[in-house]
Amino acid sequence: MDKFPSQKRAVQYLYPPVDPFDHRRLPVGDGHTLYVEQCGNPEGIPVIVLHGGPGGGCSPAMRRYFDPAVFRVVLFDQRGCGRSRPHASVKNNTTWDLVADIEAIRETLEIDRFIVFGGSWGATLSLIYAISHPERARHLVLRGVFMMTKVELDWFYGGGAGQFWPETWARFRDLIPEDERGDLIEAYHKRLFCGDLRIETKHAQAWSAWENALASVYSSGHGGEAPGEYARAFARLENHYFVNKGFLEHDGWIQANVDRIADIPGDIVQGRYDMICPPQRAWDLAQAWPNADLHMIRNAGHALSEPGISAELVRIMDRIAEAEGA
């Protein structure tokens, strides 16, 4: 008997592809319409998937961490990205708008409580949603924890990660004049929102390439050039949220409110060599959240697709299914 079926399945590209049984455009007010899809078992255990970025959008690959016979999987593109409209728009686009959108989706689909599954910015949003609506989250499954704090932004955009990838950092940094490099988030903001599509796209692709280059532990330091339309939405939205410090009341807001999710079970999957979201934040969160288990994955970086991270996420979802009697 195979003692580790989940790990083997993850290496073999997880569960087989499954098409949505429902997809729709959901108006949520403020001029925004969200793309929402459901796949798996319509009567299964509800789980909502929160993608990263902000601005990353969901993809078919995100369906494959869940046994389609067991889970009712809800995915959506957050405001301004993917198939949601208007594209690349930051108007009426804040963390609290996204929290309200999750509630609108839950109510529209008549779901009482669901598992919240998110990585990177998706982990941030998962935590903020659960803190705001603890009665609606039955379990949190988080990957590559990002707590939206100044120290994390300083690490990634202030030269910390650049100490490990100086040549990659130089490509990102040197696109900005030397006298503006003291605050690269603000310097890129000026160019991502300058109104000149050519300049916006050029800097959006550089912003996206810096992050993509550091996502995998196996990276060569080259993130490739993302398509202009995708990069522009990703970079504008991410930068908009970072300039506004995640629209949280104060630095460290999530840590200060972890007690509100104390009774919610959680699993935190963290790559040991995550260059984008260093493991210290995942460790801090686990120390403050007694009902969470921290799974530190050796030889893994930040990406959802890292083999060790994928294997662990599938194992956790299978374990939850078994505990639920599915």
Backbone bond lengths (Angstrom), bond angles and torsions (degrees), N, CA, C in turn:
res aa  C-N    CA-C-N  psi(-1)  N-CA   C-N-CA  omega(-1)  CA-C   N-CA-C  phi
1 M - - - 1.481 - - 1.520 109.69 -
2 D 1.321 116.06 139.77 1.464 120.85 178.13 1.530 108.64 -77.08
3 K 1.325 117.01 114.63 1.466 120.69 -178.54 1.512 112.75 -74.04
4 F 1.324 117.60 -19.85 1.454 120.66 -174.79 1.538 110.61 -128.32
5 P 1.332 117.67 61.63 1.460 119.29 -176.82 1.512 113.38 -61.91
6 S 1.324 118.18 -34.94 1.460 120.18 -177.54 1.515 111.49 -66.69
7 Q 1.348 115.85 -43.26 1.447 118.94 179.98 1.522 110.58 -62.81
8 K 1.345 117.60 -42.64 1.456 120.09 178.92 1.521 110.20 -63.30
9 R 1.317 116.80 -42.89 1.454 120.43 -178.65 1.526 110.49 -63.02
10 A 1.324 116.78 -39.18 1.465 120.20 -179.43 1.518 110.72 -63.32
11 V 1.320 116.88 -42.15 1.450 119.95 178.73 1.531 110.23 -64.78
12 Q 1.326 116.19 -31.27 1.462 120.87 178.64 1.525 111.14 -89.60
13 Y 1.308 115.58 34.43 1.456 122.84 175.65 1.523 113.34 67.82
14 L 1.329 115.95 35.00 1.448 121.35 166.70 1.522 112.11 64.00
15 Y 1.321 116.20 -157.08 1.463 118.67 -179.44 1.523 110.47 -69.40
16 P 1.329 116.84 153.64 1.475 119.07 178.75 1.524 111.22 -59.61
17 P 1.314 116.81 155.37 1.470 119.91 179.20 1.530 110.61 -58.18
18 V 1.312 115.71 145.07 1.463 120.63 177.47 1.520 108.19 -137.97
19 D 1.317 116.58 133.33 1.458 120.88 -179.57 1.524 110.53 -83.68
20 P 1.315 117.61 152.96 1.470 120.29 177.45 1.530 110.80 -63.97
21 F 1.334 115.46 143.88 1.458 118.74 171.03 1.528 110.09 -93.73
22 D 1.323 115.55 -7.41 1.468 119.73 179.69 1.522 107.93 -155.39
23 H 1.315 117.28 133.12 1.460 120.65 169.05 1.519 107.55 -145.10
24 R 1.317 114.51 144.81 1.462 118.83 -173.37 1.522 111.00 -154.36
25 R 1.305 114.49 165.18 1.463 122.19 171.84 1.514 106.96 -104.52
26 L 1.307 116.56 120.39 1.463 121.33 -175.26 1.525 110.54 -111.24
27 P 1.326 118.92 109.48 1.469 120.45 174.82 1.532 109.78 -68.56
28 V 1.329 115.75 131.93 1.464 119.81 -178.70 1.530 112.00 -121.93
29 G 1.324 116.50 12.39 1.462 119.97 178.57 1.518 111.95 88.20
30 D 1.319 115.99 174.87 1.466 122.71 179.00 1.523 112.49 59.86
31 G 1.343 117.12 20.63 1.446 120.45 -179.89 1.512 114.95 83.53
32 H 1.344 118.55 5.36 1.463 122.25 -177.06 1.528 111.93 -104.32
33 T 1.331 114.65 141.34 1.460 122.71 173.45 1.520 108.07 -128.26
34 L 1.333 116.63 127.65 1.457 121.54 -176.28 1.521 111.40 -98.58
35 Y 1.330 114.77 143.37 1.461 120.50 167.99 1.524 107.67 -86.48
36 V 1.342 116.87 125.28 1.465 122.77 -178.69 1.523 108.24 -130.60
37 E 1.327 117.05 136.46 1.458 120.33 175.62 1.521 110.60 -135.33
38 Q 1.336 115.14 154.55 1.454 122.24 174.15 1.524 108.47 -127.28
39 C 1.325 115.38 140.82 1.458 119.97 175.85 1.522 108.98 -143.22
40 G 1.336 115.71 171.72 1.451 120.05 -178.03 1.512 111.91 90.81
41 N 1.319 116.19 -138.53 1.462 123.85 -175.84 1.526 109.90 -97.80
42 P 1.345 119.34 115.67 1.471 120.92 -179.61 1.524 113.56 -58.03
43 E 1.342 116.51 -23.45 1.464 120.77 179.53 1.528 111.51 -103.80
44 G 1.312 117.20 11.32 1.455 120.73 -174.28 1.515 114.48 -83.10
45 I 1.325 115.16 -174.37 1.465 122.61 178.85 1.526 108.09 -69.83
46 P 1.329 119.00 121.32 1.466 119.68 -176.83 1.529 112.00 -72.42
47 V 1.328 115.18 135.63 1.460 121.30 174.16 1.519 107.46 -140.19
48 I 1.313 116.87 132.50 1.462 121.29 176.69 1.517 108.77 -108.04
49 V 1.326 116.17 134.21 1.463 122.60 -176.82 1.522 108.99 -104.39
50 L 1.329 116.20 124.93 1.464 122.04 -179.29 1.527 108.44 -110.02
51 H 1.318 115.38 113.92 1.460 120.37 -176.33 1.527 111.60 -76.88
52 G 1.324 114.32 168.68 1.460 120.44 -176.48 1.516 113.28 -88.88
53 G 1.309 114.03 -169.11 1.458 122.62 -175.87 1.533 109.54 124.31
54 P 1.360 115.88 -110.73 1.460 129.98 1.97 1.528 111.95 -58.38
55 G 1.331 114.96 147.40 1.448 119.74 175.77 1.503 115.38 110.27
56 G 1.349 118.03 -0.26 1.458 120.09 -175.11 1.514 114.47 -74.45
57 G 1.325 117.77 -34.63 1.457 121.05 -176.04 1.515 111.60 78.16
58 C 1.331 115.69 159.48 1.461 120.28 177.78 1.528 109.52 -91.62
59 S 1.330 116.38 164.15 1.462 121.23 -178.92 1.518 108.94 -143.39
60 P 1.344 117.99 160.53 1.465 120.45 178.35 1.527 112.99 -57.10
61 A 1.330 118.32 -30.79 1.465 120.63 -179.54 1.523 112.01 -61.19
62 M 1.317 117.16 -27.04 1.466 120.42 -178.86 1.524 112.89 -70.78
63 R 1.334 117.35 -12.44 1.466 120.04 178.23 1.518 111.74 -77.85
64 R 1.319 117.41 -16.03 1.454 121.14 -162.90 1.527 114.73 -91.84
65 Y 1.328 116.32 10.95 1.464 120.51 176.20 1.527 111.49 -95.10
66 F 1.327 116.52 2.37 1.459 121.17 -170.61 1.524 110.66 -129.74
67 D 1.311 115.79 132.18 1.457 120.92 175.52 1.528 108.25 -62.54
68 P 1.329 118.54 114.14 1.467 119.76 -174.66 1.518 113.65 -67.40
69 A 1.333 117.42 -15.34 1.459 119.80 176.20 1.527 111.61 -80.61
70 V 1.324 115.83 -16.04 1.472 120.71 -172.34 1.523 112.57 -109.96
71 F 1.318 117.61 -39.65 1.460 121.08 -169.86 1.527 112.97 -106.74
72 R 1.299 114.72 142.56 1.468 123.11 168.12 1.522 105.86 -97.74
73 V 1.316 116.97 103.33 1.461 122.41 -170.06 1.531 110.05 -98.88
74 V 1.321 115.39 125.28 1.464 122.45 178.73 1.523 108.25 -111.13
75 L 1.323 116.70 123.86 1.457 122.11 175.20 1.515 108.61 -124.40
76 F 1.321 116.30 148.21 1.466 119.23 175.29 1.515 110.11 -151.51
77 D 1.333 114.33 154.17 1.452 120.72 173.24 1.522 108.16 -89.58
78 Q 1.325 116.19 123.81 1.461 120.71 -178.97 1.530 110.52 -66.42
79 R 1.289 116.21 167.08 1.464 121.09 -176.32 1.532 111.95 -50.55
80 G 1.336 114.67 132.36 1.455 120.62 171.72 1.513 116.53 87.21
81 C 1.353 118.56 -3.08 1.463 118.43 -175.49 1.519 111.71 -135.93
82 G 1.334 114.99 170.43 1.454 120.25 179.42 1.513 111.62 58.54
83 R 1.331 115.85 -129.47 1.461 121.39 -178.93 1.521 112.77 -96.22
84 S 1.330 117.00 5.02 1.466 120.52 174.35 1.526 109.11 -78.82
85 R 1.302 115.34 156.10 1.467 120.68 -176.57 1.522 111.15 -134.91
86 P 1.339 117.53 147.55 1.466 129.30 3.50 1.527 112.31 -75.64
87 H 1.317 116.36 147.58 1.448 122.66 -174.32 1.525 110.53 -76.87
88 A 1.336 115.71 137.37 1.468 123.76 176.09 1.527 113.22 62.55
89 S 1.322 116.71 19.29 1.465 120.39 -178.15 1.529 111.06 -90.00
90 V 1.332 115.63 135.32 1.466 120.54 176.50 1.524 111.66 -106.19
91 K 1.313 117.38 1.74 1.455 120.72 178.68 1.526 109.71 -71.58
92 N 1.326 116.25 133.45 1.465 120.69 -176.97 1.527 110.68 51.44
93 N 1.314 115.55 47.10 1.461 121.12 -176.03 1.521 108.44 -135.05
94 T 1.320 116.04 91.54 1.462 122.84 179.94 1.522 109.30 -132.24
95 T 1.312 115.86 169.73 1.462 121.01 176.42 1.512 111.03 -55.27
96 W 1.315 115.50 -41.23 1.474 119.22 -175.57 1.516 111.52 -73.02
97 D 1.338 117.04 -27.69 1.465 119.58 171.21 1.531 109.86 -65.08
98 L 1.325 117.05 -40.87 1.463 120.46 -179.81 1.525 111.83 -67.01
99 V 1.322 116.85 -38.96 1.468 120.35 176.00 1.528 109.83 -60.96
100 A 1.330 116.36 -43.67 1.465 120.57 177.78 1.530 110.61 -64.30
101 D 1.335 117.51 -35.49 1.462 121.11 178.58 1.533 111.10 -64.55
102 I 1.323 116.91 -41.03 1.467 120.11 178.15 1.529 109.99 -60.92
103 E 1.306 115.77 -41.91 1.471 119.52 176.92 1.526 111.07 -64.29
104 A 1.326 117.16 -39.48 1.465 120.14 178.82 1.527 110.72 -63.65
105 I 1.318 116.72 -40.36 1.462 120.79 177.41 1.526 110.13 -64.45
106 R 1.325 116.34 -46.52 1.465 120.52 -179.40 1.526 111.21 -58.16
107 E 1.328 115.63 -46.27 1.465 119.81 -178.67 1.522 111.79 -68.02
108 T 1.328 116.82 -41.14 1.470 120.74 179.47 1.521 111.36 -61.97
109 L 1.328 116.71 -39.52 1.464 121.47 -178.59 1.525 112.33 -87.92
110 E 1.334 116.51 1.84 1.475 123.32 177.04 1.529 111.43 55.55
111 I 1.328 114.62 49.43 1.467 122.29 176.01 1.519 108.02 -105.04
112 D 1.318 116.16 130.57 1.465 119.59 -179.42 1.529 111.09 -79.97
113 R 1.334 116.30 -53.41 1.464 121.60 -179.88 1.521 107.99 -141.56
114 F 1.335 116.38 147.07 1.451 117.91 176.98 1.516 112.36 -141.37
115 I 1.322 114.12 161.70 1.460 121.19 170.18 1.519 106.74 -73.26
116 V 1.323 116.46 136.35 1.463 120.90 179.41 1.530 107.20 -110.25
117 F 1.337 115.62 120.64 1.458 123.38 -172.08 1.527 107.57 -121.59
118 G 1.342 117.48 115.09 1.456 119.13 -176.76 1.514 112.66 -152.87
119 G 1.335 115.54 149.47 1.450 120.53 178.86 1.506 112.40 -129.06
120 S 1.343 115.99 146.54 1.459 123.01 179.44 1.534 108.57 61.33
121 W 1.350 118.61 -122.41 1.465 118.51 174.12 1.536 110.42 -58.90
122 G 1.319 117.89 -31.24 1.464 119.88 176.38 1.516 111.95 -62.33
123 A 1.345 117.53 -31.95 1.462 120.56 174.86 1.528 110.37 -69.55
124 T 1.334 116.09 -40.09 1.471 121.04 176.58 1.524 109.92 -57.62
125 L 1.332 115.02 -51.77 1.455 120.12 -177.78 1.530 111.30 -65.06
126 S 1.325 117.34 -36.29 1.469 120.85 176.44 1.525 110.65 -58.81
127 L 1.324 115.82 -46.10 1.462 120.41 -179.16 1.525 111.33 -65.30
128 I 1.333 116.13 -43.94 1.464 119.47 -178.75 1.524 110.56 -65.73
129 Y 1.332 116.21 -40.80 1.465 119.35 177.57 1.526 110.85 -62.32
130 A 1.337 117.02 -47.33 1.465 120.51 -178.00 1.522 111.49 -65.29
131 I 1.326 117.34 -37.67 1.466 120.18 176.68 1.524 109.91 -63.65
132 S 1.323 116.83 -37.73 1.463 121.67 -178.45 1.526 112.52 -77.95
133 H 1.343 116.62 -31.42 1.472 121.18 -176.94 1.528 109.62 -136.46
134 P 1.312 118.40 63.90 1.473 120.08 -175.14 1.526 113.54 -61.34
135 E 1.317 116.96 -24.98 1.462 120.06 -179.65 1.523 112.54 -73.43
136 R 1.336 118.05 -10.76 1.467 121.49 -176.75 1.525 113.08 -102.94
137 A 1.313 118.50 -9.60 1.471 122.52 -178.42 1.520 109.63 -103.59
138 R 1.312 117.07 116.77 1.467 120.01 -179.45 1.524 111.82 -90.88
139 H 1.334 117.15 -19.88 1.462 122.17 178.90 1.525 106.95 -167.82
140 L 1.324 117.73 143.93 1.460 121.92 174.29 1.529 108.82 -113.43
141 V 1.326 116.12 130.45 1.464 121.58 174.23 1.527 106.16 -121.39
142 L 1.337 116.00 110.83 1.461 121.89 -171.13 1.522 110.42 -117.70
143 R 1.337 114.78 147.07 1.463 120.51 179.27 1.528 109.18 -136.55
144 G 1.342 116.25 137.01 1.468 120.58 176.62 1.514 111.73 57.61
145 V 1.321 116.60 63.65 1.463 122.12 -168.85 1.527 113.01 -62.16
146 F 1.332 114.25 130.40 1.461 123.62 175.02 1.529 106.84 -127.26
147 M 1.335 116.55 123.33 1.469 121.21 -173.23 1.528 113.05 -103.35
148 M 1.327 117.17 7.35 1.462 122.66 178.84 1.535 111.66 54.02
149 T 1.336 115.42 55.69 1.454 120.81 178.21 1.526 109.97 -116.68
150 K 1.322 115.66 160.05 1.454 121.33 -179.97 1.526 111.45 -60.40
151 V 1.320 117.48 -38.74 1.462 119.57 -177.29 1.528 110.71 -64.56
152 E 1.328 117.49 -33.61 1.463 120.45 178.53 1.530 111.15 -71.58
153 L 1.329 116.14 -42.66 1.464 119.42 178.38 1.527 110.79 -66.01
154 D 1.327 116.35 -39.37 1.469 119.90 177.40 1.525 111.03 -63.37
155 W 1.331 116.51 -38.31 1.456 120.29 178.88 1.524 111.18 -59.34
156 F 1.335 116.36 -47.71 1.459 119.36 -171.24 1.522 113.33 -87.24
157 Y 1.331 116.72 -29.85 1.469 119.68 -177.12 1.525 113.12 -114.48
158 G 1.329 115.81 5.51 1.456 119.30 179.16 1.505 114.07 -116.30
159 G 1.340 117.39 6.43 1.459 120.24 174.12 1.505 115.82 109.95
160 G 1.341 118.33 -5.63 1.463 119.60 -179.56 1.516 112.00 -62.94
161 A 1.337 116.24 -57.29 1.464 119.96 177.73 1.522 110.87 -64.04
162 G 1.324 116.38 -28.83 1.460 120.83 178.64 1.513 113.64 -63.67
163 Q 1.345 117.81 -21.02 1.457 121.05 176.21 1.531 111.10 -64.13
164 F 1.339 116.15 -27.83 1.460 120.78 179.43 1.523 112.25 -90.57
165 W 1.338 116.11 -24.30 1.463 121.29 -177.00 1.533 109.12 -130.79
166 P 1.329 117.82 65.13 1.468 120.22 -173.70 1.521 114.29 -61.93
167 E 1.327 117.64 -36.21 1.463 119.60 -179.05 1.531 111.17 -71.68
168 T 1.333 116.22 -36.43 1.466 121.20 178.49 1.519 110.01 -72.33
169 W 1.316 115.69 -40.59 1.463 121.78 177.80 1.526 110.38 -62.25
170 A 1.315 116.94 -40.15 1.473 120.88 -178.59 1.524 110.78 -62.11
171 R 1.329 117.20 -39.47 1.464 119.84 178.64 1.530 111.10 -62.58
172 F 1.322 116.05 -39.02 1.464 121.06 179.72 1.527 111.27 -73.15
173 R 1.313 116.77 -46.70 1.468 123.13 -176.18 1.525 112.30 -69.21
174 D 1.331 116.77 -41.72 1.462 120.27 -169.52 1.524 113.99 -74.68
175 L 1.316 116.77 -5.34 1.457 120.04 173.85 1.531 110.88 -74.26
176 I 1.335 115.48 -13.11 1.468 122.89 -178.75 1.529 109.18 -106.64
177 P 1.341 118.41 136.29 1.476 120.08 176.39 1.529 111.23 -56.04
178 E 1.326 115.26 148.10 1.459 121.08 -173.16 1.518 112.91 -57.73
179 D 1.327 117.84 -35.37 1.461 119.74 -176.54 1.532 113.02 -75.35
180 E 1.338 118.21 -3.88 1.463 121.33 177.82 1.527 112.94 -111.39
181 R 1.306 117.44 2.35 1.464 120.32 -172.98 1.522 114.23 -77.20
182 G 1.311 117.52 -4.12 1.464 120.09 177.03 1.518 112.81 -69.32
183 D 1.336 117.54 -19.69 1.464 122.13 178.01 1.521 107.08 -144.93
184 L 1.325 116.35 86.94 1.460 120.55 -175.29 1.525 112.27 -70.77
185 I 1.307 117.76 -28.94 1.470 119.24 177.38 1.522 109.38 -63.10
186 E 1.311 116.90 -45.47 1.463 121.00 179.63 1.534 110.82 -69.20
187 A 1.335 117.05 -39.24 1.461 120.15 -179.44 1.527 110.84 -64.12
188 Y 1.302 116.88 -42.25 1.460 119.67 176.66 1.525 110.94 -68.98
189 H 1.322 117.05 -33.88 1.470 120.33 178.31 1.531 110.63 -56.80
190 K 1.320 116.19 -44.60 1.468 120.65 179.98 1.524 111.41 -57.31
191 R 1.305 116.79 -37.67 1.462 121.09 -175.70 1.531 112.85 -87.08
192 L 1.314 116.76 -30.75 1.463 120.19 179.00 1.524 112.14 -73.72
193 F 1.322 116.35 -17.91 1.466 121.14 -178.27 1.528 111.67 -124.96
194 C 1.339 115.80 30.20 1.471 119.87 -175.34 1.525 113.32 -82.49
195 G 1.332 117.74 -14.43 1.458 120.36 -179.80 1.512 114.57 92.60
196 D 1.322 117.78 -7.28 1.464 122.38 176.86 1.526 107.22 -100.72
197 L 1.328 117.57 109.90 1.467 121.80 -173.88 1.522 112.05 -57.58
198 R 1.316 117.59 -37.99 1.464 120.50 -179.46 1.517 111.52 -63.50
199 I 1.336 116.47 -46.27 1.473 121.04 -179.90 1.525 110.08 -68.03
200 E 1.334 116.69 -42.23 1.466 120.27 179.11 1.525 110.67 -59.61
201 T 1.315 116.81 -45.58 1.465 120.65 -177.53 1.522 111.39 -67.28
202 K 1.321 117.09 -41.91 1.468 120.76 178.90 1.526 110.83 -58.10
203 H 1.310 117.05 -47.10 1.462 120.13 -178.14 1.530 111.51 -75.87
204 A 1.315 117.20 -29.19 1.462 120.23 175.97 1.525 110.68 -65.61
205 Q 1.314 117.14 -40.96 1.464 120.00 178.85 1.522 111.47 -67.28
206 A 1.329 117.22 -35.46 1.466 120.46 176.91 1.523 110.58 -68.47
207 W 1.325 116.80 -41.30 1.475 122.03 178.41 1.530 109.62 -61.36
208 S 1.324 116.45 -46.86 1.464 121.21 -178.79 1.521 111.41 -66.90
209 A 1.339 117.04 -39.86 1.458 120.75 -178.56 1.526 111.67 -64.14
210 W 1.332 117.98 -37.61 1.468 121.39 178.68 1.520 110.30 -59.74
211 E 1.332 116.87 -46.06 1.459 119.80 -178.90 1.524 111.21 -71.04
212 N 1.325 117.05 -45.27 1.464 119.93 -178.01 1.520 111.91 -61.60
213 A 1.323 116.48 -34.35 1.462 120.27 -177.37 1.519 112.48 -64.91
214 L 1.321 117.51 -25.89 1.462 120.97 -175.68 1.525 113.04 -103.47
215 A 1.329 117.58 6.15 1.460 120.13 -172.99 1.526 112.89 -70.99
216 S 1.321 117.43 -36.64 1.463 120.23 -174.46 1.520 111.57 -107.69
217 V 1.304 115.65 144.99 1.458 120.46 176.25 1.527 110.51 -66.24
218 Y 1.319 117.25 -18.36 1.462 121.63 -179.15 1.527 112.27 -97.03
219 S 1.318 117.20 13.28 1.455 121.54 -174.87 1.531 112.62 -62.27
220 S 1.328 114.97 148.32 1.463 121.33 172.88 1.523 111.02 -93.98
221 G 1.354 116.61 -3.45 1.454 120.63 -178.06 1.510 113.54 95.46
222 H 1.323 116.79 1.71 1.471 121.56 178.19 1.522 108.64 -115.91
223 G 1.333 115.99 118.12 1.456 120.03 -177.81 1.506 114.17 -88.03
224 G 1.325 117.20 -4.71 1.450 119.99 -177.50 1.527 110.54 76.02
225 E 1.319 115.08 173.08 1.461 119.71 -179.11 1.513 108.71 -108.12
226 A 1.324 116.24 111.60 1.461 120.99 179.38 1.521 109.98 -70.27
227 P 1.334 118.22 150.49 1.469 120.01 174.68 1.520 110.75 -53.82
228 G 1.325 115.66 140.95 1.459 120.55 -172.79 1.512 114.43 -55.39
229 E 1.331 117.91 -43.24 1.464 120.73 -177.10 1.526 111.27 -64.96
230 Y 1.352 115.96 -43.85 1.457 120.16 177.76 1.527 110.65 -64.37
231 A 1.325 116.51 -48.95 1.462 121.03 -177.17 1.522 111.53 -59.68
232 R 1.323 116.54 -39.68 1.462 119.89 -178.07 1.529 111.07 -64.39
233 A 1.323 117.57 -43.67 1.470 120.20 177.74 1.525 110.37 -65.47
234 F 1.331 116.90 -46.72 1.458 121.48 -178.35 1.525 110.97 -59.42
235 A 1.327 116.59 -52.07 1.464 120.67 -174.82 1.525 111.82 -68.35
236 R 1.329 117.90 -43.75 1.466 120.57 -179.29 1.528 110.96 -62.28
237 L 1.326 116.77 -45.57 1.464 119.40 -178.07 1.525 111.11 -67.96
238 E 1.328 116.46 -45.81 1.459 119.38 -179.47 1.528 110.21 -61.21
239 N 1.305 116.41 -47.56 1.456 120.52 -179.47 1.530 111.18 -62.45
240 H 1.314 117.13 -42.22 1.471 122.50 178.39 1.527 110.72 -56.87
241 Y 1.318 116.84 -44.14 1.466 120.33 179.75 1.526 111.14 -70.00
242 F 1.322 117.10 -37.46 1.458 119.49 -177.50 1.524 111.50 -73.50
243 V 1.331 117.86 -38.54 1.461 121.00 175.63 1.531 110.31 -58.81
244 N 1.320 115.18 -35.15 1.471 120.77 -178.22 1.525 113.29 -96.16
245 K 1.329 116.98 14.78 1.464 123.14 175.85 1.522 112.45 52.86
246 G 1.342 114.82 37.05 1.449 119.91 176.86 1.518 114.39 73.02
247 F 1.333 116.54 7.38 1.469 122.62 -178.96 1.533 112.02 60.87
248 L 1.335 115.36 26.63 1.463 120.20 177.70 1.523 109.85 -90.60
249 E 1.308 116.40 156.25 1.467 121.71 -174.41 1.517 112.26 -64.04
250 H 1.313 117.33 -33.91 1.468 120.38 -178.73 1.518 108.90 -160.09
251 D 1.317 116.21 161.54 1.462 121.70 177.01 1.527 109.04 -62.66
252 G 1.328 116.84 134.02 1.459 120.21 -178.76 1.519 113.70 84.06
253 W 1.340 117.16 18.32 1.472 120.94 -176.45 1.522 111.87 -60.60
254 I 1.326 117.20 -41.80 1.474 119.23 -178.70 1.516 110.55 -63.14
255 Q 1.338 116.66 -49.35 1.468 119.54 179.90 1.520 111.45 -57.87
256 A 1.334 116.58 -38.52 1.460 120.81 -177.63 1.524 112.60 -68.62
257 N 1.337 117.06 -16.61 1.464 120.14 -176.17 1.522 114.02 -118.39
258 V 1.322 117.25 12.95 1.464 120.97 -178.59 1.531 111.39 -60.25
259 D 1.315 117.64 -27.76 1.469 119.62 -179.92 1.527 112.49 -58.55
260 R 1.331 117.08 -23.44 1.464 120.45 -179.26 1.530 112.46 -71.39
261 I 1.334 117.07 -17.46 1.463 119.41 177.83 1.526 111.52 -111.28
262 A 1.319 116.95 16.57 1.467 121.20 -174.99 1.519 113.15 -56.01
263 D 1.326 118.02 -32.75 1.457 121.32 -176.80 1.522 113.77 -91.98
264 I 1.323 117.24 -2.94 1.464 120.60 179.64 1.526 108.66 -89.47
265 P 1.334 118.74 127.01 1.465 118.74 176.61 1.518 111.17 -68.87
266 G 1.328 115.49 147.30 1.456 119.36 -178.07 1.511 112.70 -146.59
267 D 1.316 115.89 153.76 1.460 123.32 172.28 1.520 107.59 -129.25
268 I 1.327 115.90 131.86 1.464 122.66 -178.81 1.523 107.73 -118.24
269 V 1.321 116.74 117.08 1.462 122.16 179.70 1.526 107.87 -107.65
270 Q 1.318 115.93 120.96 1.459 120.43 -171.57 1.517 111.13 -134.28
271 G 1.329 117.17 127.63 1.456 120.88 174.25 1.521 110.90 -72.35
272 R 1.308 116.16 131.00 1.469 121.31 -178.37 1.530 111.35 -59.69
273 Y 1.335 117.82 -33.06 1.455 121.20 -176.36 1.527 111.28 -113.46
274 D 1.313 115.36 40.26 1.459 121.59 177.65 1.523 109.07 -71.92
275 M 1.335 116.79 113.00 1.458 122.16 -178.74 1.520 112.77 -85.27
276 I 1.321 116.91 -19.80 1.458 120.48 -178.19 1.523 110.50 -87.54
277 C 1.310 116.65 -45.54 1.470 122.52 178.56 1.529 108.27 -125.95
278 P 1.323 118.05 87.24 1.467 121.30 -175.25 1.530 113.19 -54.98
279 P 1.328 118.28 149.56 1.459 123.15 -173.34 1.530 116.07 -61.48
280 Q 1.313 117.98 -16.59 1.464 119.56 -178.35 1.527 111.75 -55.95
281 R 1.332 117.50 -39.38 1.465 120.18 -177.81 1.526 110.87 -67.53
282 A 1.332 117.27 -39.76 1.457 120.47 177.99 1.521 110.09 -64.03
283 W 1.321 115.95 -40.15 1.463 120.83 177.87 1.528 110.74 -63.21
284 D 1.330 115.58 -46.74 1.474 119.72 179.27 1.522 111.09 -59.69
285 L 1.319 116.53 -42.72 1.461 120.18 -179.88 1.520 110.83 -63.26
286 A 1.314 116.78 -44.74 1.466 120.33 -179.48 1.522 111.66 -63.45
287 Q 1.337 117.28 -35.55 1.455 120.45 178.60 1.534 111.69 -66.58
288 A 1.331 115.83 -32.19 1.469 120.14 -177.13 1.526 113.00 -89.48
289 W 1.326 117.40 -9.64 1.468 122.47 -173.16 1.526 108.62 -122.36
290 P 1.320 117.72 92.34 1.464 121.09 -171.58 1.521 114.52 -64.63
291 N 1.322 118.14 -19.20 1.465 120.84 -176.64 1.528 112.34 -95.94
292 A 1.340 116.78 12.41 1.464 120.68 -178.65 1.524 110.86 -111.36
293 D 1.322 115.67 147.25 1.459 122.70 174.80 1.526 108.89 -109.61
294 L 1.320 116.25 131.00 1.461 121.85 178.84 1.531 109.13 -97.48
295 H 1.324 115.90 126.68 1.461 122.36 178.57 1.531 106.96 -114.48
296 M 1.316 116.61 100.68 1.458 121.12 -179.59 1.525 108.18 -89.00
297 I 1.330 116.47 121.43 1.459 121.38 -173.43 1.525 110.01 -101.81
298 R 1.307 116.29 116.05 1.466 119.93 -179.62 1.532 109.45 -71.76
299 N 1.318 115.48 156.86 1.469 122.00 178.51 1.519 112.36 52.77
300 A 1.331 116.56 39.33 1.464 120.85 179.26 1.516 109.63 -138.27
301 G 1.330 114.62 147.13 1.452 121.06 176.59 1.517 111.34 -102.78
302 H 1.330 115.99 -130.11 1.457 121.15 -172.53 1.523 113.93 -99.32
303 A 1.310 117.85 -29.66 1.460 121.66 -166.87 1.519 113.24 -66.53
304 L 1.317 114.89 143.47 1.459 121.76 174.28 1.520 111.19 -58.76
305 S 1.324 116.48 -31.38 1.466 122.08 -175.75 1.524 114.21 -80.61
306 E 1.332 118.94 -5.72 1.461 119.62 178.08 1.531 108.77 -56.63
307 P 1.341 119.85 130.69 1.464 121.35 -173.77 1.522 114.44 -53.72
308 G 1.330 117.39 -44.83 1.462 119.69 -179.42 1.515 112.88 -66.05
309 I 1.330 116.37 -37.29 1.462 120.70 178.76 1.523 109.76 -69.75
310 S 1.329 117.72 -44.71 1.459 120.70 177.88 1.520 111.51 -58.81
311 A 1.332 116.15 -45.44 1.460 120.12 -179.30 1.520 111.38 -60.31
312 E 1.324 116.09 -43.14 1.467 119.23 -177.87 1.526 111.54 -68.33
313 L 1.320 117.40 -39.13 1.466 120.14 179.60 1.524 111.42 -65.02
314 V 1.331 117.01 -41.39 1.466 120.01 176.82 1.529 110.06 -64.14
315 R 1.329 116.72 -42.97 1.465 120.37 179.10 1.521 111.05 -59.51
316 I 1.335 116.67 -43.34 1.471 120.85 -179.62 1.526 110.46 -63.89
317 M 1.329 117.19 -45.00 1.468 119.07 -179.14 1.526 110.94 -65.79
318 D 1.328 117.87 -36.92 1.460 120.60 175.85 1.532 110.97 -64.85
319 R 1.329 115.71 -39.17 1.461 119.72 178.07 1.520 111.74 -64.13
320 I 1.340 116.08 -42.39 1.462 120.09 178.00 1.527 109.83 -62.10
321 A 1.332 116.53 -43.21 1.460 120.43 179.03 1.520 110.93 -59.28
322 E 1.322 116.56 -43.25 1.458 120.88 179.96 1.526 110.72 -64.86
323 A 1.344 116.42 -41.57 1.470 120.15 179.72 1.532 111.69 -65.08
324 E 1.340 115.72 -30.55 1.463 120.46 -179.77 1.524 111.51 -81.76
325 G 1.342 115.57 -3.28 1.467 119.52 179.75 1.505 114.20 78.81
326 A 1.336 115.83 17.78 1.466 119.15 -178.72 1.522 111.86 -81.82
